[in-house]
Amino acid sequence: MNEFQRHCLKAHNKYRRQHGVLPLTWSPALAAGAEKRAENLATAETQEHCGRRDFGENLFSTKGEPVDGEKIVDVWYGEVRDYSFESPAFDARCGRFTQMIWAGTRELGVAR
């Protein structure tokens, strides 16, 4: 696991603790898949989701200077402002936030 990946995992688990859900563990297999996916998206210059249902996918892109993993996770978590805790349900405005704190999620793999 590289520094970028360590920061992503640490940030995810920080936010998961705030919502009372178990921490994620690192998955080398998910990270390898994420790396292939990131390379394909960068080559195609798109941010289309893969559409698979067997795992979740949060995307982030930027041009210019690289952004560290913790900052990316902070951006995704920022969607908490659009989540209704009184009426919990999927909402596209906060899908990355809910993906991060989904209680059933146990593993994380990221790449850039």
C-alpha positions in Angstrom: 0.0 0.0 0.0 1.4 3.4 -1.0 1.1 6.7 0.9 -1.9 7.9 -1.2 -3.7 4.6 -0.4 -2.9 4.8 3.3 -4.3 8.3 3.5 -7.5 7.2 1.7 -8.0 4.3 4.1 -7.3 6.4 7.2 -9.7 9.1 6.1 -12.4 6.6 5.3 -12.1 5.0 8.7 -12.1 8.3 10.4 -15.5 9.2 8.9 -16.8 5.6 9.5 -16.0 5.9 13.2 -18.1 9.1 13.3 -21.1 7.1 12.1 -20.5 4.1 14.3 -19.6 1.6 11.6 -16.7 -0.8 11.5 -13.4 0.2 9.9 -12.5 -0.9 6.5 -9.6 -3.3 5.8 -7.3 -2.9 2.8 -7.9 -5.1 -0.2 -5.0 -5.6 -2.6 -7.3 -7.2 -5.1 -9.7 -4.2 -5.1 -6.7 -1.9 -5.4 -5.4 -3.8 -8.5 -8.8 -3.5 -10.1 -9.1 0.2 -9.2 -5.7 0.8 -10.8 -6.7 -0.8 -14.1 -10.0 1.2 -13.9 -8.2 4.5 -13.2 -5.8 3.9 -16.2 -8.8 3.2 -18.5 -10.7 6.3 -17.4 -7.6 8.5 -17.7 -7.0 7.2 -21.3 -10.6 7.7 -22.3 -10.8 11.0 -20.4 -14.1 10.2 -18.9 -15.7 9.6 -15.5 -18.3 7.0 -16.5 -19.1 4.6 -13.7 -18.5 0.9 -14.6 -22.1 -0.1 -13.8 -21.2 -3.2 -11.9 -23.4 -4.2 -8.9 -20.9 -6.4 -7.0 -18.9 -3.4 -5.6 -19.2 0.3 -5.2 -17.2 2.9 -7.0 -16.4 6.5 -6.2 -14.6 8.6 -8.8 -12.6 11.8 -8.6 -10.8 13.7 -11.3 -8.7 16.8 -11.3 -6.3 18.5 -13.7 -3.1 20.1 -12.6 -1.4 19.3 -9.3 -2.3 15.9 -7.8 -4.7 15.9 -4.8 -3.8 13.8 -1.8 -6.0 10.9 -0.7 -7.3 12.5 2.4 -8.5 15.6 0.5 -10.4 13.4 -2.0 -12.2 11.5 0.8 -13.0 14.9 2.4 -14.7 16.0 -0.8 -16.8 12.8 -1.0 -17.7 13.1 2.7 -18.8 16.7 2.1 -22.0 15.3 0.5 -23.2 14.6 4.0 -24.8 18.0 3.8 -27.3 16.6 1.3 -28.1 13.4 3.2 -31.4 13.1 5.1 -30.8 11.3 8.3 -34.5 11.7 9.2 -35.5 9.9 6.0 -32.5 7.7 4.9 -32.6 6.6 1.3 -30.4 6.7 -1.8 -30.0 10.2 -3.3 -27.6 10.8 -6.2 -26.5 14.1 -4.5 -24.9 12.1 -1.7 -24.1 8.7 -3.2 -20.3 9.0 -2.6 -21.0 9.8 1.1 -23.3 6.9 1.6 -20.8 4.6 -0.2 -18.2 5.6 2.3 -20.2 4.9 5.4 -22.2 1.9 4.1 -22.2 -0.5 7.1 -22.0 -3.6 5.0 -18.8 -2.5 3.3 -15.8 -4.2 4.8 -12.9 -3.6 2.3 -11.3 -0.7 0.4 -9.1 -0.6 -2.6 -8.1 2.7 -4.3 -5.8 3.9 -7.1 -5.0 6.9 -9.1 
